[in-house]
């Protein structure tokens, strides 16, 4: 397949501007991307003319407003985006905690929606930000409920970055954690992405039962008591069911594809005790669905 070299370079410039901590100068972009300076200036002038980048008076580059316009049109075309926003707002109203909707790009989570509650933490996430999926509850929820072969493909040859002291960086340990997620019905992030921040995550399915996104709820560590975790899990799984139904998912018709084919119910005392015991060192109960499928270890990745 042939590509336009000039267009590839222009895209590289847009990516570099987007990822730069400070607005870069054209000369710095040319150096970092290995472009001749004349070529870099020609490409930047073209991007400026289309309002894809903005050249400040001090010679620094920022993303242009037309990118926002294009992104807004794209977002409006997504049923997920349109259907999720009111449900996320209601979840935030009921919980007073921050909630996200995200999708996977490779093995990274990309946030599509963020709604902050009254208990909002400092700015740890933003719409459009990419973070390693294994360090987030929303990412682990998608990885857990996707077909296992798809998850293995995404993790194949991956180096799992350590984001905090609690981040799972061993693939075998991550797969065990994903199995626990399927057993519970939701994923957990106990200070694995940010210190003092805990999250719960659930998968979102479309009309064919395919996991297309995830939804999460975020709280400060001090708020995530066993009772509070049970309450947030109940609210989150209810929001999961509501959004998936709006996207056409009917559990009774897709039960063969879904580890969670029944509507979420409030957690009883037994489930609450399981939550309290979850962090103990005792071996987890092997869920029934695991006995019917292939045992997965990092050997499957090689």
PyMOL commands that set and color helices and strands:
alter all, ss='L'
color gray80, all
select helices_A, chain A and resi 5-19+26-33+37-49+65-76+79-95+133-135+137-145+148-155+171-184+221-223+226-246+269-277+288-291+298-301
alter helices_A, ss='H'
color red, helices_A
select strands_A, chain A and resi 53-55+61-63+98-105+108-115+130-132+187-190+197-205+211-220
alter strands_A, ss='S'
color yellow, strands_A
deselect
rebuild
show_as cartoon
